[in-house]
Amino acid sequence: MFGWPKPSPYFFIRIFLISIPCPINPTVTSTNAIIARVAWGMFLMCDVNISSITMLFMADIISASELKQTLDQFVIIDVREQDELANGTIDGSTHMPLGLAIRNVKQGKIDDLKGKKICTFCASGYRANIAADELVKAGFDVKNLEGGFMAWQKL
């Protein structure tokens, strides 16, 4: 009869370790870091050799102040919806709503941007993170603006 495997004696300790800070940078609290902590915890629950782990496809983040200093090095993609543009935008950005951005990546319509640094942003960073992760999976060099356009406006 099939059933769940018997947990090792360390199973409950390993589950507890999911809630510990990310071992690489325990002070990071971004969405990516939370996902990385869960992934790290899931790894700790498995009996695998650390050399067998592959890199997770997640986009890095960039602060608004760092982006402002290096703005000319990036292709900026605004993944907000059309009605949100009335609140303003980052000069020189390209408007490509999230759904369109994902379709364009999957259909290869923006492959000409491969090899260029890309920064995605939305109002708060959530949708831009989704777009950035899709771009990273397709081989693009992408960073997500931490805090989104709200952080940019505070500069």
C-alpha positions as CSV (number, residue, x, y, z in Angstrom):
1,M,0.0,0.0,0.0
2,F,1.2,3.5,-0.8
3,G,1.5,6.2,1.8
4,W,3.7,9.0,3.0
5,P,7.3,8.1,3.7
6,K,8.2,7.9,7.3
7,P,9.8,11.3,8.2
8,S,13.4,11.3,9.4
9,P,14.1,12.2,13.1
10,Y,15.1,15.6,11.9
11,F,11.9,16.3,9.9
12,F,10.3,18.6,12.5
13,I,13.6,20.4,13.1
14,R,13.9,20.9,9.3
15,I,10.4,22.3,9.1
16,F,11.3,24.8,11.8
17,L,14.3,25.9,9.8
18,I,12.0,27.3,7.1
19,S,11.3,30.3,9.3
20,I,15.0,31.1,9.9
21,P,16.5,34.1,8.0
22,C,18.0,33.5,4.6
23,P,21.5,32.2,5.2
24,I,23.0,34.4,2.6
25,N,21.6,37.7,3.8
26,P,19.4,37.5,6.9
27,T,18.4,41.2,6.8
28,V,16.8,41.0,3.3
29,T,13.0,41.2,3.4
30,S,12.0,41.5,-0.2
31,T,9.5,39.1,-1.9
32,N,12.4,37.3,-3.6
33,A,14.1,36.8,-0.3
34,I,10.9,35.3,1.3
35,I,10.6,33.0,-1.7
36,A,14.3,32.1,-1.3
37,R,13.8,31.4,2.4
38,V,10.9,29.0,1.6
39,A,13.0,27.3,-1.1
40,W,15.9,27.1,1.3
41,G,13.6,25.5,3.9
42,M,12.3,23.1,1.3
43,F,15.8,22.1,0.5
44,L,16.6,21.5,4.2
45,M,13.6,19.2,4.3
46,C,15.0,17.0,1.5
47,D,17.9,14.6,1.8
48,V,19.9,15.9,-1.1
49,N,23.5,16.9,-1.6
50,I,24.0,20.7,-1.8
51,S,25.9,20.3,-5.1
52,S,22.7,19.0,-6.7
53,I,20.7,22.3,-6.2
54,T,20.2,24.4,-9.4
55,M,20.0,28.1,-9.3
56,L,16.4,29.5,-8.9
57,F,15.3,31.7,-11.7
58,M,14.5,34.9,-9.8
59,A,15.2,38.5,-10.8
60,D,17.4,40.7,-8.6
61,I,16.1,43.9,-7.2
62,I,17.4,47.5,-7.5
63,S,16.6,50.4,-5.3
64,A,15.1,53.6,-6.6
65,S,18.3,55.6,-5.7
66,E,20.6,53.0,-7.4
67,L,18.4,53.0,-10.5
68,K,18.4,56.8,-10.7
69,Q,22.2,56.8,-10.6
70,T,22.5,54.2,-13.4
71,L,19.3,55.0,-15.4
72,D,21.1,55.4,-18.7
73,Q,22.3,51.7,-18.4
74,F,18.8,50.2,-18.4
75,V,15.9,49.6,-20.7
76,I,13.0,50.5,-18.4
77,I,9.7,48.6,-18.8
78,D,6.6,49.9,-17.1
79,V,4.2,46.9,-16.5
80,R,1.4,49.0,-15.0
81,E,-2.0,49.3,-16.7
82,Q,-2.9,52.2,-19.0
83,D,-5.0,54.0,-16.4
84,E,-2.1,54.1,-13.9
85,L,0.1,56.1,-16.2
86,A,-1.8,59.3,-15.2
87,N,0.1,59.1,-11.9
88,G,3.4,59.6,-13.8
89,T,6.1,57.4,-15.1
90,I,9.9,57.1,-15.3
91,D,11.3,59.2,-18.1
92,G,12.3,57.0,-21.1
93,S,10.4,54.0,-19.9
94,T,8.5,51.7,-22.3
95,H,4.9,50.9,-21.4
96,M,4.1,47.2,-21.6
97,P,1.4,46.0,-19.2
98,L,2.1,42.7,-17.4
99,G,0.0,40.4,-19.5
100,L,1.5,41.8,-22.7
101,A,5.0,41.6,-21.3
102,I,4.6,37.9,-20.5
103,R,3.1,37.2,-24.0
104,N,5.9,39.2,-25.7
105,V,8.5,37.1,-23.8
106,K,6.8,33.8,-24.6
107,Q,6.4,34.7,-28.3
108,G,10.0,36.0,-28.6
109,K,8.8,39.5,-29.6
110,I,11.3,41.3,-27.4
111,D,14.3,39.0,-27.9
112,D,16.2,42.0,-29.3
113,L,16.5,43.2,-25.7
114,K,18.5,40.1,-24.7
115,G,22.0,41.3,-23.8
116,K,20.7,44.6,-22.5
117,K,20.1,45.5,-18.9
118,I,16.3,45.7,-18.2
119,C,14.5,47.1,-15.2
120,T,10.8,46.4,-14.7
121,F,8.5,48.5,-12.5
122,C,4.9,48.8,-11.5
123,A,3.1,50.7,-8.8
124,S,4.5,48.7,-5.8
125,G,6.8,46.1,-7.3
126,Y,4.6,43.0,-7.2
127,R,3.6,42.8,-10.9
128,A,7.0,44.0,-12.0
129,N,8.5,41.1,-10.0
130,I,6.3,38.6,-12.0
131,A,7.4,40.2,-15.3
132,A,11.0,40.2,-14.2
133,D,11.0,36.6,-13.2
134,E,9.4,35.6,-16.6
135,L,12.1,37.6,-18.4
136,V,14.9,36.0,-16.3
137,K,13.5,32.5,-17.2
138,A,13.8,33.5,-20.8
139,G,17.4,34.5,-20.5
140,F,17.1,38.3,-20.0
141,D,19.3,40.4,-17.7
142,V,16.6,41.9,-15.5
143,K,16.2,43.8,-12.2
144,N,13.0,44.7,-10.5
145,L,12.6,48.2,-9.0
146,E,12.2,47.6,-5.3
147,G,9.0,49.4,-4.0
148,G,7.9,50.2,-7.6
149,F,6.9,53.6,-8.8
150,M,5.9,54.6,-5.2
151,A,9.5,54.3,-4.2
152,W,10.6,56.2,-7.3
153,Q,8.3,59.1,-6.5
154,K,9.8,59.5,-3.0
155,L,13.2,60.4,-4.5
